[in-house]
């Protein structure tokens, strides 16, 4: 299936091109063909959709987690904010995650995983691989996640 905004992606390739036109360090996006860019956006959307979001889906028939209704605390504004159908944070996170996927081929299937590497007397071990969702994307989506992404709950007695 090709990219279809609102069905399998939160953004189009053209919207991503416009975003990356003003961003540094995005040569992987610019060098990828349109098919690869669309695949990256669809995959990024799929990964983001697996998160536990605050609010409620507008329709039981929608294919994506957004649009949603509800409120969240926007740290940029310092106040509660009504959740737009698809918050700009989610769209930008989609762009950034798509770029991260292009920069790290094999990230999802772990083909690039290396436990240790040695050459002559040089040995490297505990080689850290990039996370599926980079910290920049986590910072973007954290305010909209259920309990801000925390796995714990709190109850006042």
C-alpha positions, 0 to 999 in steps of 0.5 A: 500500500502506498503512503496515504495521509491519515490512513497509514501516515501522519504526513506526506513526503512533501510535508516532510520535504518542507520540514527538512528544507530548514533542518540541518543534518538531514542528508539521508532524507534528501538522498533517499528516493521518494519511495524510501521516504514514504516507507520511512514515514509509514514505518515511523507512523507505525512505531508511534502508533504503538505508543500509549497516548493520552486522550480518546480516539475520535472514531473506533473506525480510524486506522491510526491512533490520531485524531484524538480528543483530550487535553495534555500539559504543553511544557512549551506553553506552560499550560494545559492544551486541547489536543488538536486532531493530530498535534504538531508534536506528533507530525514533527516526531514522525519526520524525525523518526523517519529520518532516524530510520533512514540513518540507521538501516536494519534498526528494526530487524537488528541486523546491525547488532554487534556484541563485540568487535576485535582487530589485532590488539584492539577490542571493543565490547558492549557496543551500544546500538541506537534505540528504536525511538531516539531521545529527541522524538521521546521529548516531542511525544512525552507530553502527549503520552498516557502518564507522560510515558511513565510505567507507574501509577500514583494514587492519593489516599 
